[in-house]
Amino acid sequence: MQHGYKCEDCETAIFLATTRTELSWLRDRAHVAREVAKHSSGGLDTWMMDGLEFLNDHQGHSIVVVVRR
């Protein structure tokens, strides 16, 4: 089972190697993760960077966390 984001406006989705809980956390706190990324020399986990990129590309759209089996 994989979890990911889906943009309800564009009908595009991305599935990331993490849990539903972590994806919900990132979606709800993307502004915090962006600030941490700016000041982190080690960077963020890959799934976070990929998730933030998707959220940035679909900013202002309705984003939901989805599952695929």
C-alpha positions in Angstrom: 0.0 0.0 0.0 1.4 3.4 -1.0 0.2 6.8 0.2 0.5 10.1 -1.7 -1.0 13.4 -2.7 -3.7 14.0 -5.3 -4.6 17.5 -6.7 -8.3 17.4 -7.1 -8.1 20.4 -9.5 -5.5 18.9 -11.9 -6.3 15.2 -11.3 -2.5 14.5 -10.8 -1.1 12.4 -8.1 2.3 11.6 -6.6 3.0 8.6 -4.3 5.8 8.9 -1.8 7.7 6.5 0.3 6.2 7.5 3.7 3.1 7.1 5.8 -0.3 8.7 5.5 0.3 10.5 8.8 3.6 12.0 7.6 2.0 13.2 4.4 -0.9 14.9 6.3 1.7 16.5 8.6 3.7 17.9 5.6 0.6 19.2 3.8 -0.7 20.9 6.9 2.8 22.4 7.9 4.4 22.9 4.5 5.3 26.5 5.5 7.3 25.1 8.4 9.1 22.5 6.3 10.0 25.1 3.7 11.7 27.3 6.4 13.6 24.3 7.8 14.8 23.4 4.3 16.1 26.9 3.8 18.3 26.6 7.0 19.2 23.0 6.9 22.7 22.0 5.7 21.8 18.3 5.5 18.5 18.9 3.6 15.2 17.2 4.2 14.3 13.6 3.5 13.7 12.9 -0.2 10.0 12.3 0.3 9.7 15.7 2.0 11.4 17.5 -0.8 9.3 15.7 -3.5 6.2 16.4 -1.5 7.0 20.1 -1.1 7.7 20.3 -4.8 4.2 18.8 -5.6 2.5 21.1 -3.0 4.3 24.1 -4.5 3.3 23.2 -8.1 -0.4 22.9 -6.9 -0.5 25.8 -4.5 -4.0 27.0 -4.0 -5.5 23.8 -5.2 -7.4 21.2 -3.2 -4.8 18.6 -2.2 -5.9 15.3 -0.5 -3.9 12.4 0.8 -4.7 9.2 -1.1 -3.8 5.5 -1.0 -3.2 3.0 -3.7 -3.1 -0.7 -3.2 
